[in-house]
């Protein structure tokens, strides 16, 4: 089963826990391709993956409406947070996300964007658009073109700010000198769906394996595992299960 997914599900360690369970239960083997959500959706659109686990609801819905993706199910959520050096050179601590971005823009503080059309990059772009600012082209606004883990490392090295999903940050926070400076605003909510590529569009996809993975991700046992993941190590879960009642 070819799974195209966002880097956060891999960097956080969640899929390292879940996939062996799925493989034992079903007999399928999973090939995980961790890329930005935009790339994962593009793979689905071309029939290059069997099943997707991503976090860009508007972009996902377009492919569902077009018939490329089917059996889209809500799996879990966490949230995005704005992180930066503890010294907080722009002074954004405890500001709302909109005010924080305006302050970063005005003070020309270093901001590291993923710049990779991932779900996180899509969210970041939407947040800049919401405040009516376009940081692209400014020397202080830099794009890593890489996954979340590498982007956090780059932000730490340059003492800059970046937007990250909370799960990846918590998983890597002991290795990056960055702290959460902005969190909790409604625009920072981060929702994950699982969906399979339509076998009527692409006959070579593994429809049976993809459906099995969708069912596995929303099963009660899996949802319990997701809700407990990270609690012991970090003192809080990295993701919150959402599939109940679907």
PLY file of the C-alpha trace (Angstrom):
ply
format ascii 1.0
element vertex 246
property float x
property float y
property float z
element edge 245
property int vertex1
property int vertex2
end_header
0.00 0.00 0.00
1.54 3.31 -1.05
0.78 5.97 1.56
1.45 9.60 0.68
1.45 11.71 3.80
2.62 14.94 5.35
6.01 15.00 7.07
4.45 15.73 10.47
2.94 12.25 10.79
6.43 10.82 10.25
8.57 13.38 12.11
6.33 13.07 15.18
6.82 9.30 15.24
3.10 8.51 14.99
3.32 6.37 11.85
6.30 4.47 13.26
3.85 3.27 15.90
0.75 2.75 13.77
2.01 1.18 10.57
3.47 -2.00 12.13
0.11 -2.55 13.84
-1.73 -2.13 10.53
0.67 -4.49 8.79
0.25 -7.17 11.48
-3.53 -6.88 11.41
-4.02 -6.90 7.65
-0.99 -8.56 6.06
-0.44 -5.55 3.81
2.93 -3.80 3.66
3.02 -0.02 3.62
5.42 2.13 1.62
5.31 5.57 3.24
6.19 8.63 1.18
6.46 11.66 3.47
6.23 14.91 1.52
4.42 18.21 1.81
0.64 17.89 1.68
0.58 19.63 -1.71
2.93 16.99 -3.12
0.94 14.19 -1.49
-2.27 15.48 -3.05
-0.51 15.76 -6.42
0.55 12.13 -6.12
-3.06 11.18 -5.49
-4.22 13.25 -8.43
-1.82 11.35 -10.69
-2.64 7.93 -9.27
0.86 7.58 -7.85
-0.38 6.71 -4.34
-3.13 4.47 -2.99
-4.10 6.37 0.14
-3.42 9.85 1.59
-3.13 11.16 5.14
-2.87 14.96 4.95
-3.92 18.26 6.50
-5.15 20.79 3.96
-8.98 20.53 4.07
-9.80 22.99 1.27
-7.30 21.46 -1.17
-8.47 17.96 -0.24
-12.12 18.82 -0.80
-11.43 19.97 -4.35
-10.06 16.54 -5.25
-12.95 14.82 -3.50
-15.43 16.95 -5.44
-13.64 16.09 -8.69
-13.88 12.36 -7.94
-10.13 11.77 -7.64
-10.36 10.94 -3.92
-13.01 8.91 -2.12
-13.86 7.72 1.42
-12.46 10.87 3.03
-12.58 10.48 6.81
-11.70 12.83 9.65
-8.90 11.22 11.69
-7.47 13.69 14.20
-6.34 17.22 14.88
-3.66 19.13 16.64
-2.72 22.74 16.10
-0.13 25.01 14.59
2.10 27.13 16.81
4.45 30.01 16.05
7.88 29.32 17.50
11.06 31.34 17.76
14.15 31.95 19.89
13.57 32.40 23.60
15.03 35.92 23.31
12.06 36.77 21.03
13.75 39.63 19.14
10.49 40.83 17.56
8.62 40.78 20.88
5.67 38.69 19.71
5.18 36.58 22.83
1.51 36.14 23.79
0.28 38.19 20.83
-2.48 36.84 18.60
-1.24 35.16 15.45
-2.41 38.09 13.29
-0.65 40.66 15.45
2.48 38.49 15.67
2.80 38.25 11.89
2.30 41.99 11.51
5.00 42.61 14.10
7.44 40.22 12.40
6.78 41.97 9.10
7.25 45.46 10.54
10.44 44.56 12.40
11.83 42.50 9.52
12.59 39.64 11.88
13.92 36.45 10.33
11.09 34.11 9.38
11.69 30.65 7.95
8.93 29.35 5.69
8.77 25.78 4.48
8.01 27.09 1.00
7.10 23.61 -0.17
3.32 23.71 -0.73
2.85 21.51 2.35
-0.19 21.79 4.58
1.86 23.93 6.96
3.01 26.17 4.12
-0.57 26.49 2.86
-1.68 27.51 6.37
1.16 29.99 6.71
0.33 31.56 3.34
-3.32 31.84 4.33
-2.36 33.55 7.59
-0.23 36.16 5.79
-3.08 36.72 3.34
-5.50 37.17 6.26
-3.45 40.11 7.57
-3.02 41.59 4.09
0.74 41.18 3.91
3.02 39.44 1.41
6.47 38.75 2.88
7.87 37.01 -0.21
10.92 38.64 -1.72
12.10 40.22 1.51
15.59 39.15 2.64
14.35 38.37 6.16
11.75 35.95 4.77
13.53 32.74 3.82
12.26 29.45 2.45
13.75 26.13 3.49
12.04 24.08 0.78
12.20 21.16 3.23
10.11 19.27 5.75
9.10 20.48 9.17
12.00 18.96 11.06
14.61 20.53 8.79
12.75 23.85 8.85
12.76 23.90 12.65
16.49 23.22 12.61
17.04 26.08 10.16
14.95 28.47 12.27
16.94 27.54 15.36
20.27 28.02 13.58
19.24 31.46 12.32
17.41 32.51 15.51
14.29 33.01 13.42
10.58 32.36 13.68
8.56 29.67 11.94
5.11 28.11 11.89
5.00 24.44 12.86
2.50 21.80 13.82
2.67 21.21 17.56
3.34 17.49 17.25
6.57 17.85 15.28
7.73 20.66 17.56
7.15 18.59 20.70
8.91 15.60 19.16
11.97 17.71 18.27
12.01 20.44 20.92
14.95 18.89 22.80
17.03 19.26 19.63
16.06 22.80 18.61
16.46 25.95 20.69
13.00 27.32 19.97
10.03 28.06 22.21
6.30 28.44 21.54
5.49 32.14 21.38
2.01 32.17 19.84
-0.64 29.48 20.24
-4.30 28.78 20.81
-5.92 31.05 18.20
-8.75 29.49 16.21
-6.96 30.03 12.83
-4.20 27.70 14.08
-6.41 24.60 14.21
-4.84 21.71 12.22
-7.13 18.95 10.89
-6.03 15.63 9.36
-8.09 13.46 6.98
-7.41 10.06 5.46
-8.77 9.22 2.00
-8.16 6.74 -0.79
-7.45 7.34 -4.43
-10.42 6.41 -6.61
-9.72 3.04 -8.30
-12.25 3.88 -11.01
-9.90 6.68 -12.08
-6.68 4.73 -11.67
-7.00 0.99 -12.08
-3.48 0.24 -10.85
-4.06 1.57 -7.34
-4.38 -0.89 -4.48
-8.04 -0.24 -3.69
-8.41 -3.05 -1.14
-5.28 -2.03 0.75
-6.19 1.66 0.65
-9.71 1.01 2.00
-8.21 -1.17 4.74
-5.91 1.68 5.76
-8.78 4.20 5.83
-10.80 1.82 8.01
-7.80 1.20 10.27
-7.16 4.90 10.88
-10.73 5.53 12.07
-11.13 2.30 14.05
-11.73 2.69 17.79
-8.50 0.90 18.74
-6.41 3.12 16.47
-8.15 6.25 17.70
-7.32 5.30 21.28
-3.66 4.83 20.36
-3.62 8.24 18.64
-5.12 9.90 21.71
-2.48 8.38 23.98
0.47 8.98 21.68
3.03 11.30 23.24
1.22 11.67 26.56
3.77 9.75 28.61
6.84 11.33 27.01
5.66 14.92 26.58
2.99 15.22 29.25
0.35 15.86 26.59
-0.92 14.05 23.49
0.53 15.07 20.14
-2.76 14.50 18.33
-6.43 14.39 19.33
-8.63 11.65 17.78
-11.71 12.86 15.88
-13.20 9.84 14.12
-15.89 8.92 16.67
-19.40 9.12 15.34
-18.52 9.13 11.62
0 1
1 2
2 3
3 4
4 5
5 6
6 7
7 8
8 9
9 10
10 11
11 12
12 13
13 14
14 15
15 16
16 17
17 18
18 19
19 20
20 21
21 22
22 23
23 24
24 25
25 26
26 27
27 28
28 29
29 30
30 31
31 32
32 33
33 34
34 35
35 36
36 37
37 38
38 39
39 40
40 41
41 42
42 43
43 44
44 45
45 46
46 47
47 48
48 49
49 50
50 51
51 52
52 53
53 54
54 55
55 56
56 57
57 58
58 59
59 60
60 61
61 62
62 63
63 64
64 65
65 66
66 67
67 68
68 69
69 70
70 71
71 72
72 73
73 74
74 75
75 76
76 77
77 78
78 79
79 80
80 81
81 82
82 83
83 84
84 85
85 86
86 87
87 88
88 89
89 90
90 91
91 92
92 93
93 94
94 95
95 96
96 97
97 98
98 99
99 100
100 101
101 102
102 103
103 104
104 105
105 106
106 107
107 108
108 109
109 110
110 111
111 112
112 113
113 114
114 115
115 116
116 117
117 118
118 119
119 120
120 121
121 122
122 123
123 124
124 125
125 126
126 127
127 128
128 129
129 130
130 131
131 132
132 133
133 134
134 135
135 136
136 137
137 138
138 139
139 140
140 141
141 142
142 143
143 144
144 145
145 146
146 147
147 148
148 149
149 150
150 151
151 152
152 153
153 154
154 155
155 156
156 157
157 158
158 159
159 160
160 161
161 162
162 163
163 164
164 165
165 166
166 167
167 168
168 169
169 170
170 171
171 172
172 173
173 174
174 175
175 176
176 177
177 178
178 179
179 180
180 181
181 182
182 183
183 184
184 185
185 186
186 187
187 188
188 189
189 190
190 191
191 192
192 193
193 194
194 195
195 196
196 197
197 198
198 199
199 200
200 201
201 202
202 203
203 204
204 205
205 206
206 207
207 208
208 209
209 210
210 211
211 212
212 213
213 214
214 215
215 216
216 217
217 218
218 219
219 220
220 221
221 222
222 223
223 224
224 225
225 226
226 227
227 228
228 229
229 230
230 231
231 232
232 233
233 234
234 235
235 236
236 237
237 238
238 239
239 240
240 241
241 242
242 243
243 244
244 245
